Amino acid sequence: MINALSYSLFSIGIVFWLWGTLPLIGHRSVLYKLHSLSVADTLGSMSIVVGLLLRIPREWPLLILALISLAIWNTVLGYVLAYCSSHGGGDV
């Protein structure tokens, strides 16, 4: 049961990764593309880490740290990229 749930979380994570790349093909603004990509990437990566947490529970401190890092750094880097793209890519 745990293996099936873990594999389904892995699959959901990969689907989120692929789903986040679809807006890159469209003709929307760069900020829209960046937002959709960063949200889908964060959700996909977090889903995969939770799947790993189910498969190797003895590594929970490291995986919880990875979840927190993903939530913080993906958000912060998305904001930095958005700021740089909206200000002409100059010095931050």
PDB file of N, CA, C and O in Angstrom, chain B, residues numbered from 101:
ATOM      1  N   MET B 101       0.817  -1.199   0.000  1.00  0.00           N
ATOM      2  CA  MET B 101       0.000   0.000   0.000  1.00  0.00           C
ATOM      3  C   MET B 101       0.861   1.264   0.000  1.00  0.00           C
ATOM      4  O   MET B 101       0.574   2.216  -0.725  1.00  0.00           O
ATOM      5  N   ILE B 102       1.915   1.265   0.817  1.00  0.00           N
ATOM      6  CA  ILE B 102       2.811   2.424   0.868  1.00  0.00           C
ATOM      7  C   ILE B 102       3.538   2.594  -0.463  1.00  0.00           C
ATOM      8  O   ILE B 102       3.730   3.716  -0.931  1.00  0.00           O
ATOM      9  N   ASN B 103       3.941   1.477  -1.071  1.00  0.00           N
ATOM     10  CA  ASN B 103       4.630   1.565  -2.363  1.00  0.00           C
ATOM     11  C   ASN B 103       3.730   2.153  -3.443  1.00  0.00           C
ATOM     12  O   ASN B 103       4.174   2.970  -4.250  1.00  0.00           O
ATOM     13  N   ALA B 104       2.469   1.738  -3.456  1.00  0.00           N
ATOM     14  CA  ALA B 104       1.534   2.267  -4.457  1.00  0.00           C
ATOM     15  C   ALA B 104       1.312   3.762  -4.252  1.00  0.00           C
ATOM     16  O   ALA B 104       1.270   4.524  -5.218  1.00  0.00           O
ATOM     17  N   LEU B 105       1.171   4.181  -3.002  1.00  0.00           N
ATOM     18  CA  LEU B 105       0.993   5.604  -2.712  1.00  0.00           C
ATOM     19  C   LEU B 105       2.242   6.402  -3.080  1.00  0.00           C
ATOM     20  O   LEU B 105       2.156   7.513  -3.603  1.00  0.00           O
ATOM     21  N   SER B 106       3.394   5.817  -2.796  1.00  0.00           N
ATOM     22  CA  SER B 106       4.653   6.477  -3.135  1.00  0.00           C
ATOM     23  C   SER B 106       4.805   6.633  -4.647  1.00  0.00           C
ATOM     24  O   SER B 106       5.178   7.701  -5.132  1.00  0.00           O
ATOM     25  N   TYR B 107       4.520   5.576  -5.379  1.00  0.00           N
ATOM     26  CA  TYR B 107       4.621   5.660  -6.836  1.00  0.00           C
ATOM     27  C   TYR B 107       3.599   6.636  -7.419  1.00  0.00           C
ATOM     28  O   TYR B 107       3.878   7.319  -8.404  1.00  0.00           O
ATOM     29  N   SER B 108       2.417   6.697  -6.808  1.00  0.00           N
ATOM     30  CA  SER B 108       1.429   7.656  -7.312  1.00  0.00           C
ATOM     31  C   SER B 108       1.880   9.088  -7.043  1.00  0.00           C
ATOM     32  O   SER B 108       1.640   9.968  -7.870  1.00  0.00           O
ATOM     33  N   LEU B 109       2.532   9.345  -5.902  1.00  0.00           N
ATOM     34  CA  LEU B 109       3.065  10.679  -5.637  1.00  0.00           C
ATOM     35  C   LEU B 109       4.200  11.025  -6.603  1.00  0.00           C
ATOM     36  O   LEU B 109       4.318  12.171  -7.037  1.00  0.00           O
ATOM     37  N   PHE B 110       5.029  10.043  -6.938  1.00  0.00           N
ATOM     38  CA  PHE B 110       6.073  10.267  -7.942  1.00  0.00           C
ATOM     39  C   PHE B 110       5.436  10.644  -9.281  1.00  0.00           C
ATOM     40  O   PHE B 110       5.882  11.576  -9.951  1.00  0.00           O
ATOM     41  N   SER B 111       4.397   9.913  -9.657  1.00  0.00           N
ATOM     42  CA  SER B 111       3.720  10.183 -10.937  1.00  0.00           C
ATOM     43  C   SER B 111       3.065  11.559 -10.943  1.00  0.00           C
ATOM     44  O   SER B 111       3.138  12.284 -11.935  1.00  0.00           O
ATOM     45  N   ILE B 112       2.430  11.911  -9.839  1.00  0.00           N
ATOM     46  CA  ILE B 112       1.807  13.235  -9.734  1.00  0.00           C
ATOM     47  C   ILE B 112       2.867  14.325  -9.848  1.00  0.00           C
ATOM     48  O   ILE B 112       2.643  15.347 -10.497  1.00  0.00           O
ATOM     49  N   GLY B 113       4.021  14.107  -9.217  1.00  0.00           N
ATOM     50  CA  GLY B 113       5.108  15.081  -9.301  1.00  0.00           C
ATOM     51  C   GLY B 113       5.607  15.268 -10.718  1.00  0.00           C
ATOM     52  O   GLY B 113       5.855  16.393 -11.150  1.00  0.00           O
ATOM     53  N   ILE B 114       5.754  14.183 -11.435  1.00  0.00           N
ATOM     54  CA  ILE B 114       6.220  14.275 -12.825  1.00  0.00           C
ATOM     55  C   ILE B 114       5.169  14.956 -13.701  1.00  0.00           C
ATOM     56  O   ILE B 114       5.506  15.733 -14.595  1.00  0.00           O
ATOM     57  N   VAL B 115       3.894  14.661 -13.438  1.00  0.00           N
ATOM     58  CA  VAL B 115       2.823  15.320 -14.193  1.00  0.00           C
ATOM     59  C   VAL B 115       2.844  16.827 -13.929  1.00  0.00           C
ATOM     60  O   VAL B 115       2.684  17.618 -14.859  1.00  0.00           O
ATOM     61  N   PHE B 116       3.038  17.227 -12.680  1.00  0.00           N
ATOM     62  CA  PHE B 116       3.132  18.662 -12.378  1.00  0.00           C
ATOM     63  C   PHE B 116       4.317  19.294 -13.101  1.00  0.00           C
ATOM     64  O   PHE B 116       4.197  20.398 -13.633  1.00  0.00           O
ATOM     65  N   TRP B 117       5.451  18.613 -13.125  1.00  0.00           N
ATOM     66  CA  TRP B 117       6.611  19.156 -13.837  1.00  0.00           C
ATOM     67  C   TRP B 117       6.295  19.377 -15.308  1.00  0.00           C
ATOM     68  O   TRP B 117       6.593  20.437 -15.859  1.00  0.00           O
ATOM     69  N   LEU B 118       5.690  18.373 -15.948  1.00  0.00           N
ATOM     70  CA  LEU B 118       5.363  18.496 -17.369  1.00  0.00           C
ATOM     71  C   LEU B 118       4.266  19.525 -17.599  1.00  0.00           C
ATOM     72  O   LEU B 118       4.308  20.266 -18.581  1.00  0.00           O
ATOM     73  N   TRP B 119       3.285  19.577 -16.704  1.00  0.00           N
ATOM     74  CA  TRP B 119       2.193  20.528 -16.819  1.00  0.00           C
ATOM     75  C   TRP B 119       2.702  21.967 -16.687  1.00  0.00           C
ATOM     76  O   TRP B 119       2.157  22.876 -17.313  1.00  0.00           O
ATOM     77  N   GLY B 120       3.724  22.173 -15.889  1.00  0.00           N
ATOM     78  CA  GLY B 120       4.282  23.507 -15.717  1.00  0.00           C
ATOM     79  C   GLY B 120       5.043  24.000 -16.928  1.00  0.00           C
ATOM     80  O   GLY B 120       5.210  25.207 -17.106  1.00  0.00           O
ATOM     81  N   THR B 121       5.503  23.093 -17.757  1.00  0.00           N
ATOM     82  CA  THR B 121       6.243  23.516 -18.945  1.00  0.00           C
ATOM     83  C   THR B 121       5.326  23.869 -20.111  1.00  0.00           C
ATOM     84  O   THR B 121       5.766  24.519 -21.058  1.00  0.00           O
ATOM     85  N   LEU B 122       4.071  23.459 -20.064  1.00  0.00           N
ATOM     86  CA  LEU B 122       3.157  23.752 -21.169  1.00  0.00           C
ATOM     87  C   LEU B 122       2.949  25.248 -21.411  1.00  0.00           C
ATOM     88  O   LEU B 122       2.912  25.658 -22.571  1.00  0.00           O
ATOM     89  N   PRO B 123       2.811  26.085 -20.377  1.00  0.00           N
ATOM     90  CA  PRO B 123       2.638  27.532 -20.641  1.00  0.00           C
ATOM     91  C   PRO B 123       3.851  28.181 -21.291  1.00  0.00           C
ATOM     92  O   PRO B 123       3.732  29.281 -21.831  1.00  0.00           O
ATOM     93  N   LEU B 124       5.007  27.541 -21.258  1.00  0.00           N
ATOM     94  CA  LEU B 124       6.181  28.119 -21.906  1.00  0.00           C
ATOM     95  C   LEU B 124       6.020  28.188 -23.413  1.00  0.00           C
ATOM     96  O   LEU B 124       6.667  29.001 -24.073  1.00  0.00           O
ATOM     97  N   ILE B 125       5.166  27.345 -23.955  1.00  0.00           N
ATOM     98  CA  ILE B 125       4.953  27.305 -25.404  1.00  0.00           C
ATOM     99  C   ILE B 125       4.031  28.428 -25.858  1.00  0.00           C
ATOM    100  O   ILE B 125       4.126  28.880 -26.998  1.00  0.00           O
ATOM    101  N   GLY B 126       3.146  28.880 -24.988  1.00  0.00           N
ATOM    102  CA  GLY B 126       2.130  29.879 -25.350  1.00  0.00           C
ATOM    103  C   GLY B 126       2.705  31.257 -25.600  1.00  0.00           C
ATOM    104  O   GLY B 126       3.914  31.478 -25.524  1.00  0.00           O
ATOM    105  N   HIS B 127       1.807  32.172 -25.900  1.00  0.00           N
ATOM    106  CA  HIS B 127       2.189  33.551 -26.226  1.00  0.00           C
ATOM    107  C   HIS B 127       1.804  34.515 -25.116  1.00  0.00           C
ATOM    108  O   HIS B 127       1.432  35.656 -25.388  1.00  0.00           O
ATOM    109  N   ARG B 128       1.886  34.082 -23.902  1.00  0.00           N
ATOM    110  CA  ARG B 128       1.555  34.954 -22.765  1.00  0.00           C
ATOM    111  C   ARG B 128       2.799  35.701 -22.313  1.00  0.00           C
ATOM    112  O   ARG B 128       3.876  35.552 -22.891  1.00  0.00           O
ATOM    113  N   SER B 129       2.636  36.504 -21.273  1.00  0.00           N
ATOM    114  CA  SER B 129       3.756  37.299 -20.784  1.00  0.00           C
ATOM    115  C   SER B 129       4.774  36.412 -20.066  1.00  0.00           C
ATOM    116  O   SER B 129       4.478  35.292 -19.651  1.00  0.00           O
ATOM    117  N   VAL B 130       5.965  36.951 -19.939  1.00  0.00           N
ATOM    118  CA  VAL B 130       7.048  36.217 -19.282  1.00  0.00           C
ATOM    119  C   VAL B 130       6.711  35.968 -17.818  1.00  0.00           C
ATOM    120  O   VAL B 130       7.024  34.906 -17.280  1.00  0.00           O
ATOM    121  N   LEU B 131       6.077  36.939 -17.172  1.00  0.00           N
ATOM    122  CA  LEU B 131       5.743  36.778 -15.764  1.00  0.00           C
ATOM    123  C   LEU B 131       4.695  35.687 -15.559  1.00  0.00           C
ATOM    124  O   LEU B 131       4.769  34.951 -14.575  1.00  0.00           O
ATOM    125  N   TYR B 132       3.729  35.564 -16.454  1.00  0.00           N
ATOM    126  CA  TYR B 132       2.751  34.490 -16.370  1.00  0.00           C
ATOM    127  C   TYR B 132       3.440  33.140 -16.535  1.00  0.00           C
ATOM    128  O   TYR B 132       3.168  32.200 -15.789  1.00  0.00           O
ATOM    129  N   LYS B 133       4.325  33.054 -17.508  1.00  0.00           N
ATOM    130  CA  LYS B 133       5.056  31.808 -17.741  1.00  0.00           C
ATOM    131  C   LYS B 133       5.906  31.440 -16.532  1.00  0.00           C
ATOM    132  O   LYS B 133       5.956  30.278 -16.129  1.00  0.00           O
ATOM    133  N   LEU B 134       6.567  32.430 -15.963  1.00  0.00           N
ATOM    134  CA  LEU B 134       7.413  32.192 -14.795  1.00  0.00           C
ATOM    135  C   LEU B 134       6.587  31.743 -13.598  1.00  0.00           C
ATOM    136  O   LEU B 134       6.986  30.837 -12.867  1.00  0.00           O
ATOM    137  N   HIS B 135       5.452  32.369 -13.401  1.00  0.00           N
ATOM    138  CA  HIS B 135       4.598  32.007 -12.271  1.00  0.00           C
ATOM    139  C   HIS B 135       4.088  30.577 -12.401  1.00  0.00           C
ATOM    140  O   HIS B 135       4.177  29.798 -11.452  1.00  0.00           O
ATOM    141  N   SER B 136       3.560  30.232 -13.558  1.00  0.00           N
ATOM    142  CA  SER B 136       3.016  28.883 -13.728  1.00  0.00           C
ATOM    143  C   SER B 136       4.109  27.828 -13.637  1.00  0.00           C
ATOM    144  O   SER B 136       3.888  26.744 -13.097  1.00  0.00           O
ATOM    145  N   LEU B 137       5.276  28.142 -14.160  1.00  0.00           N
ATOM    146  CA  LEU B 137       6.379  27.190 -14.079  1.00  0.00           C
ATOM    147  C   LEU B 137       6.863  27.003 -12.649  1.00  0.00           C
ATOM    148  O   LEU B 137       7.129  25.876 -12.232  1.00  0.00           O
ATOM    149  N   SER B 138       6.981  28.088 -11.892  1.00  0.00           N
ATOM    150  CA  SER B 138       7.484  27.965 -10.528  1.00  0.00           C
ATOM    151  C   SER B 138       6.483  27.269  -9.610  1.00  0.00           C
ATOM    152  O   SER B 138       6.885  26.493  -8.743  1.00  0.00           O
ATOM    153  N   VAL B 139       5.190  27.531  -9.782  1.00  0.00           N
ATOM    154  CA  VAL B 139       4.187  26.866  -8.951  1.00  0.00           C
ATOM    155  C   VAL B 139       4.150  25.371  -9.253  1.00  0.00           C
ATOM    156  O   VAL B 139       4.152  24.549  -8.337  1.00  0.00           O
ATOM    157  N   ALA B 140       4.117  25.023 -10.528  1.00  0.00           N
ATOM    158  CA  ALA B 140       4.068  23.611 -10.893  1.00  0.00           C
ATOM    159  C   ALA B 140       5.352  22.886 -10.488  1.00  0.00           C
ATOM    160  O   ALA B 140       5.300  21.736 -10.052  1.00  0.00           O
ATOM    161  N   ASP B 141       6.483  23.537 -10.626  1.00  0.00           N
ATOM    162  CA  ASP B 141       7.750  22.933 -10.229  1.00  0.00           C
ATOM    163  C   ASP B 141       7.799  22.696  -8.722  1.00  0.00           C
ATOM    164  O   ASP B 141       8.263  21.649  -8.269  1.00  0.00           O
ATOM    165  N   THR B 142       7.324  23.661  -7.952  1.00  0.00           N
ATOM    166  CA  THR B 142       7.307  23.506  -6.496  1.00  0.00           C
ATOM    167  C   THR B 142       6.382  22.378  -6.075  1.00  0.00           C
ATOM    168  O   THR B 142       6.760  21.544  -5.253  1.00  0.00           O
ATOM    169  N   LEU B 143       5.175  22.338  -6.627  1.00  0.00           N
ATOM    170  CA  LEU B 143       4.242  21.278  -6.264  1.00  0.00           C
ATOM    171  C   LEU B 143       4.744  19.907  -6.694  1.00  0.00           C
ATOM    172  O   LEU B 143       4.615  18.936  -5.949  1.00  0.00           O
ATOM    173  N   GLY B 144       5.316  19.823  -7.894  1.00  0.00           N
ATOM    174  CA  GLY B 144       5.848  18.550  -8.368  1.00  0.00           C
ATOM    175  C   GLY B 144       7.014  18.066  -7.530  1.00  0.00           C
ATOM    176  O   GLY B 144       7.082  16.889  -7.176  1.00  0.00           O
ATOM    177  N   SER B 145       7.925  18.960  -7.212  1.00  0.00           N
ATOM    178  CA  SER B 145       9.085  18.576  -6.409  1.00  0.00           C
ATOM    179  C   SER B 145       8.674  18.170  -4.998  1.00  0.00           C
ATOM    180  O   SER B 145       9.210  17.213  -4.440  1.00  0.00           O
ATOM    181  N   MET B 146       7.722  18.901  -4.426  1.00  0.00           N
ATOM    182  CA  MET B 146       7.259  18.558  -3.084  1.00  0.00           C
ATOM    183  C   MET B 146       6.518  17.226  -3.081  1.00  0.00           C
ATOM    184  O   MET B 146       6.633  16.463  -2.122  1.00  0.00           O
ATOM    185  N   SER B 147       5.776  16.940  -4.115  1.00  0.00           N
ATOM    186  CA  SER B 147       5.096  15.650  -4.221  1.00  0.00           C
ATOM    187  C   SER B 147       6.101  14.503  -4.301  1.00  0.00           C
ATOM    188  O   SER B 147       5.905  13.455  -3.685  1.00  0.00           O
ATOM    189  N   ILE B 148       7.157  14.702  -5.048  1.00  0.00           N
ATOM    190  CA  ILE B 148       8.185  13.666  -5.162  1.00  0.00           C
ATOM    191  C   ILE B 148       8.908  13.467  -3.831  1.00  0.00           C
ATOM    192  O   ILE B 148       9.211  12.333  -3.458  1.00  0.00           O
ATOM    193  N   VAL B 149       9.185  14.547  -3.116  1.00  0.00           N
ATOM    194  CA  VAL B 149       9.857  14.426  -1.817  1.00  0.00           C
ATOM    195  C   VAL B 149       8.952  13.716  -0.804  1.00  0.00           C
ATOM    196  O   VAL B 149       9.434  12.916  -0.001  1.00  0.00           O
ATOM    197  N   VAL B 150       7.646  14.002  -0.836  1.00  0.00           N
ATOM    198  CA  VAL B 150       6.724  13.288   0.063  1.00  0.00           C
ATOM    199  C   VAL B 150       6.676  11.802  -0.305  1.00  0.00           C
ATOM    200  O   VAL B 150       6.601  10.948   0.579  1.00  0.00           O
ATOM    201  N   GLY B 151       6.720  11.494  -1.589  1.00  0.00           N
ATOM    202  CA  GLY B 151       6.805  10.096  -2.004  1.00  0.00           C
ATOM    203  C   GLY B 151       8.068   9.427  -1.500  1.00  0.00           C
ATOM    204  O   GLY B 151       8.036   8.267  -1.089  1.00  0.00           O
ATOM    205  N   LEU B 152       9.180  10.146  -1.528  1.00  0.00           N
ATOM    206  CA  LEU B 152      10.420   9.609  -0.963  1.00  0.00           C
ATOM    207  C   LEU B 152      10.315   9.438   0.547  1.00  0.00           C
ATOM    208  O   LEU B 152      10.858   8.487   1.108  1.00  0.00           O
ATOM    209  N   LEU B 153       9.623  10.353   1.197  1.00  0.00           N
ATOM    210  CA  LEU B 153       9.423  10.264   2.644  1.00  0.00           C
ATOM    211  C   LEU B 153       8.659   8.995   3.009  1.00  0.00           C
ATOM    212  O   LEU B 153       8.934   8.378   4.038  1.00  0.00           O
ATOM    213  N   LEU B 154       7.709   8.609   2.178  1.00  0.00           N
ATOM    214  CA  LEU B 154       6.984   7.369   2.428  1.00  0.00           C
ATOM    215  C   LEU B 154       7.852   6.134   2.196  1.00  0.00           C
ATOM    216  O   LEU B 154       7.693   5.122   2.880  1.00  0.00           O
ATOM    217  N   ARG B 155       8.759   6.216   1.244  1.00  0.00           N
ATOM    218  CA  ARG B 155       9.598   5.054   0.927  1.00  0.00           C
ATOM    219  C   ARG B 155      10.768   4.891   1.880  1.00  0.00           C
ATOM    220  O   ARG B 155      11.140   3.763   2.203  1.00  0.00           O
ATOM    221  N   ILE B 156      11.356   5.984   2.336  1.00  0.00           N
ATOM    222  CA  ILE B 156      12.491   5.904   3.270  1.00  0.00           C
ATOM    223  C   ILE B 156      12.218   6.801   4.482  1.00  0.00           C
ATOM    224  O   ILE B 156      12.770   7.897   4.584  1.00  0.00           O
ATOM    225  N   PRO B 157      11.377   6.339   5.386  1.00  0.00           N
ATOM    226  CA  PRO B 157      10.989   7.188   6.523  1.00  0.00           C
ATOM    227  C   PRO B 157      12.130   7.460   7.501  1.00  0.00           C
ATOM    228  O   PRO B 157      12.051   8.410   8.279  1.00  0.00           O
ATOM    229  N   ARG B 158      13.182   6.655   7.482  1.00  0.00           N
ATOM    230  CA  ARG B 158      14.295   6.904   8.415  1.00  0.00           C
ATOM    231  C   ARG B 158      15.069   8.168   8.062  1.00  0.00           C
ATOM    232  O   ARG B 158      15.840   8.661   8.885  1.00  0.00           O
ATOM    233  N   GLU B 159      14.880   8.701   6.861  1.00  0.00           N
ATOM    234  CA  GLU B 159      15.546   9.925   6.410  1.00  0.00           C
ATOM    235  C   GLU B 159      14.642  11.142   6.547  1.00  0.00           C
ATOM    236  O   GLU B 159      14.828  12.129   5.835  1.00  0.00           O
ATOM    237  N   TRP B 160      13.656  11.090   7.457  1.00  0.00           N
ATOM    238  CA  TRP B 160      12.679  12.165   7.535  1.00  0.00           C
ATOM    239  C   TRP B 160      13.276  13.527   7.857  1.00  0.00           C
ATOM    240  O   TRP B 160      12.770  14.517   7.327  1.00  0.00           O
ATOM    241  N   PRO B 161      14.328  13.661   8.695  1.00  0.00           N
ATOM    242  CA  PRO B 161      14.843  15.023   8.935  1.00  0.00           C
ATOM    243  C   PRO B 161      15.371  15.682   7.662  1.00  0.00           C
ATOM    244  O   PRO B 161      15.128  16.864   7.419  1.00  0.00           O
ATOM    245  N   LEU B 162      16.090  14.913   6.861  1.00  0.00           N
ATOM    246  CA  LEU B 162      16.639  15.450   5.621  1.00  0.00           C
ATOM    247  C   LEU B 162      15.528  15.782   4.626  1.00  0.00           C
ATOM    248  O   LEU B 162      15.588  16.806   3.947  1.00  0.00           O
ATOM    249  N   LEU B 163      14.530  14.931   4.541  1.00  0.00           N
ATOM    250  CA  LEU B 163      13.452  15.160   3.585  1.00  0.00           C
ATOM    251  C   LEU B 163      12.536  16.309   4.019  1.00  0.00           C
ATOM    252  O   LEU B 163      12.024  17.040   3.171  1.00  0.00           O
ATOM    253  N   ILE B 164      12.328  16.473   5.310  1.00  0.00           N
ATOM    254  CA  ILE B 164      11.556  17.624   5.790  1.00  0.00           C
ATOM    255  C   ILE B 164      12.322  18.913   5.504  1.00  0.00           C
ATOM    256  O   ILE B 164      11.728  19.920   5.120  1.00  0.00           O
ATOM    257  N   LEU B 165      13.631  18.882   5.690  1.00  0.00           N
ATOM    258  CA  LEU B 165      14.460  20.036   5.346  1.00  0.00           C
ATOM    259  C   LEU B 165      14.378  20.335   3.849  1.00  0.00           C
ATOM    260  O   LEU B 165      14.349  21.499   3.447  1.00  0.00           O
ATOM    261  N   ALA B 166      14.342  19.296   3.033  1.00  0.00           N
ATOM    262  CA  ALA B 166      14.200  19.490   1.588  1.00  0.00           C
ATOM    263  C   ALA B 166      12.850  20.112   1.245  1.00  0.00           C
ATOM    264  O   ALA B 166      12.771  20.971   0.367  1.00  0.00           O
ATOM    265  N   LEU B 167      11.781  19.684   1.933  1.00  0.00           N
ATOM    266  CA  LEU B 167      10.459  20.273   1.692  1.00  0.00           C
ATOM    267  C   LEU B 167      10.428  21.752   2.047  1.00  0.00           C
ATOM    268  O   LEU B 167       9.897  22.571   1.297  1.00  0.00           O
ATOM    269  N   ILE B 168      11.001  22.084   3.196  1.00  0.00           N
ATOM    270  CA  ILE B 168      11.033  23.485   3.619  1.00  0.00           C
ATOM    271  C   ILE B 168      11.883  24.315   2.659  1.00  0.00           C
ATOM    272  O   ILE B 168      11.509  25.429   2.292  1.00  0.00           O
ATOM    273  N   SER B 169      13.016  23.771   2.259  1.00  0.00           N
ATOM    274  CA  SER B 169      13.892  24.484   1.326  1.00  0.00           C
ATOM    275  C   SER B 169      13.213  24.703  -0.017  1.00  0.00           C
ATOM    276  O   SER B 169      13.329  25.779  -0.604  1.00  0.00           O
ATOM    277  N   LEU B 170      12.503  23.691  -0.508  1.00  0.00           N
ATOM    278  CA  LEU B 170      11.782  23.843  -1.772  1.00  0.00           C
ATOM    279  C   LEU B 170      10.733  24.939  -1.677  1.00  0.00           C
ATOM    280  O   LEU B 170      10.601  25.766  -2.579  1.00  0.00           O
ATOM    281  N   ALA B 171       9.992  24.939  -0.585  1.00  0.00           N
ATOM    282  CA  ALA B 171       8.930  25.932  -0.430  1.00  0.00           C
ATOM    283  C   ALA B 171       9.496  27.344  -0.368  1.00  0.00           C
ATOM    284  O   ALA B 171       8.922  28.270  -0.939  1.00  0.00           O
ATOM    285  N   ILE B 172      10.610  27.510   0.315  1.00  0.00           N
ATOM    286  CA  ILE B 172      11.181  28.852   0.476  1.00  0.00           C
ATOM    287  C   ILE B 172      11.953  29.281  -0.763  1.00  0.00           C
ATOM    288  O   ILE B 172      11.701  30.357  -1.305  1.00  0.00           O
ATOM    289  N   TRP B 173      12.890  28.456  -1.217  1.00  0.00           N
ATOM    290  CA  TRP B 173      13.787  28.892  -2.280  1.00  0.00           C
ATOM    291  C   TRP B 173      13.123  28.994  -3.642  1.00  0.00           C
ATOM    292  O   TRP B 173      13.452  29.888  -4.420  1.00  0.00           O
ATOM    293  N   ASN B 174      12.197  28.097  -3.944  1.00  0.00           N
ATOM    294  CA  ASN B 174      11.492  28.237  -5.224  1.00  0.00           C
ATOM    295  C   ASN B 174      10.679  29.522  -5.259  1.00  0.00           C
ATOM    296  O   ASN B 174      10.602  30.189  -6.291  1.00  0.00           O
ATOM    297  N   THR B 175      10.074  29.864  -4.131  1.00  0.00           N
ATOM    298  CA  THR B 175       9.310  31.113  -4.068  1.00  0.00           C
ATOM    299  C   THR B 175      10.220  32.330  -4.180  1.00  0.00           C
ATOM    300  O   THR B 175       9.940  33.249  -4.950  1.00  0.00           O
ATOM    301  N   VAL B 176      11.295  32.340  -3.424  1.00  0.00           N
ATOM    302  CA  VAL B 176      12.212  33.487  -3.432  1.00  0.00           C
ATOM    303  C   VAL B 176      12.852  33.655  -4.805  1.00  0.00           C
ATOM    304  O   VAL B 176      12.923  34.771  -5.320  1.00  0.00           O
ATOM    305  N   LEU B 177      13.314  32.573  -5.397  1.00  0.00           N
ATOM    306  CA  LEU B 177      13.952  32.683  -6.709  1.00  0.00           C
ATOM    307  C   LEU B 177      12.958  33.097  -7.793  1.00  0.00           C
ATOM    308  O   LEU B 177      13.324  33.794  -8.739  1.00  0.00           O
ATOM    309  N   GLY B 178      11.710  32.673  -7.658  1.00  0.00           N
ATOM    310  CA  GLY B 178      10.684  33.132  -8.596  1.00  0.00           C
ATOM    311  C   GLY B 178      10.475  34.633  -8.508  1.00  0.00           C
ATOM    312  O   GLY B 178      10.343  35.310  -9.528  1.00  0.00           O
ATOM    313  N   TYR B 179      10.446  35.158  -7.276  1.00  0.00           N
ATOM    314  CA  TYR B 179      10.305  36.600  -7.102  1.00  0.00           C
ATOM    315  C   TYR B 179      11.521  37.358  -7.640  1.00  0.00           C
ATOM    316  O   TYR B 179      11.368  38.417  -8.249  1.00  0.00           O
ATOM    317  N   VAL B 180      12.706  36.832  -7.423  1.00  0.00           N
ATOM    318  CA  VAL B 180      13.919  37.493  -7.918  1.00  0.00           C
ATOM    319  C   VAL B 180      13.924  37.528  -9.445  1.00  0.00           C
ATOM    320  O   VAL B 180      14.234  38.558 -10.043  1.00  0.00           O
ATOM    321  N   LEU B 181      13.582  36.412 -10.068  1.00  0.00           N
ATOM    322  CA  LEU B 181      13.534  36.380 -11.530  1.00  0.00           C
ATOM    323  C   LEU B 181      12.459  37.325 -12.067  1.00  0.00           C
ATOM    324  O   LEU B 181      12.672  38.003 -13.072  1.00  0.00           O
ATOM    325  N   ALA B 182      11.309  37.370 -11.400  1.00  0.00           N
ATOM    326  CA  ALA B 182      10.251  38.277 -11.833  1.00  0.00           C
ATOM    327  C   ALA B 182      10.679  39.725 -11.680  1.00  0.00           C
ATOM    328  O   ALA B 182      10.392  40.550 -12.547  1.00  0.00           O
ATOM    329  N   TYR B 183      11.363  40.044 -10.589  1.00  0.00           N
ATOM    330  CA  TYR B 183      11.830  41.415 -10.376  1.00  0.00           C
ATOM    331  C   TYR B 183      12.831  41.813 -11.456  1.00  0.00           C
ATOM    332  O   TYR B 183      12.761  42.909 -12.012  1.00  0.00           O
ATOM    333  N   CYS B 184      13.762  40.909 -11.744  1.00  0.00           N
ATOM    334  CA  CYS B 184      14.778  41.220 -12.760  1.00  0.00           C
ATOM    335  C   CYS B 184      14.167  41.354 -14.148  1.00  0.00           C
ATOM    336  O   CYS B 184      14.588  42.211 -14.925  1.00  0.00           O
ATOM    337  N   SER B 185      13.191  40.529 -14.469  1.00  0.00           N
ATOM    338  CA  SER B 185      12.602  40.619 -15.794  1.00  0.00           C
ATOM    339  C   SER B 185      11.723  41.859 -15.939  1.00  0.00           C
ATOM    340  O   SER B 185      11.606  42.405 -17.036  1.00  0.00           O
ATOM    341  N   SER B 186      11.103  42.311 -14.845  1.00  0.00           N
ATOM    342  CA  SER B 186      10.252  43.498 -14.954  1.00  0.00           C
ATOM    343  C   SER B 186      11.041  44.786 -14.893  1.00  0.00           C
ATOM    344  O   SER B 186      10.520  45.842 -15.253  1.00  0.00           O
ATOM    345  N   HIS B 187      12.296  44.728 -14.442  1.00  0.00           N
ATOM    346  CA  HIS B 187      13.131  45.923 -14.381  1.00  0.00           C
ATOM    347  C   HIS B 187      14.235  45.904 -15.446  1.00  0.00           C
ATOM    348  O   HIS B 187      15.273  46.545 -15.278  1.00  0.00           O
ATOM    349  N   GLY B 188      14.015  45.194 -16.501  1.00  0.00           N
ATOM    350  CA  GLY B 188      14.956  45.210 -17.614  1.00  0.00           C
ATOM    351  C   GLY B 188      16.198  44.375 -17.425  1.00  0.00           C
ATOM    352  O   GLY B 188      17.130  44.488 -18.221  1.00  0.00           O
ATOM    353  N   GLY B 189      16.249  43.534 -16.394  1.00  0.00           N
ATOM    354  CA  GLY B 189      17.396  42.643 -16.215  1.00  0.00           C
ATOM    355  C   GLY B 189      18.641  43.331 -15.698  1.00  0.00           C
ATOM    356  O   GLY B 189      19.740  42.789 -15.813  1.00  0.00           O
ATOM    357  N   GLY B 190      18.489  44.512 -15.132  1.00  0.00           N
ATOM    358  CA  GLY B 190      19.631  45.243 -14.597  1.00  0.00           C
ATOM    359  C   GLY B 190      20.117  44.652 -13.277  1.00  0.00           C
ATOM    360  O   GLY B 190      19.736  43.546 -12.894  1.00  0.00           O
ATOM    361  N   ASP B 191      20.956  45.406 -12.599  1.00  0.00           N
ATOM    362  CA  ASP B 191      21.472  44.943 -11.312  1.00  0.00           C
ATOM    363  C   ASP B 191      20.362  44.888 -10.291  1.00  0.00           C
ATOM    364  O   ASP B 191      19.474  45.740 -10.268  1.00  0.00           O
ATOM    365  N   VAL B 192      20.421  43.883  -9.451  1.00  0.00           N
ATOM    366  CA  VAL B 192      19.394  43.690  -8.423  1.00  0.00           C
ATOM    367  C   VAL B 192      19.753  44.502  -7.195  1.00  0.00           C
ATOM    368  O   VAL B 192      19.020  44.484  -6.207  1.00  0.00           O
TER     369      VAL B 192
END
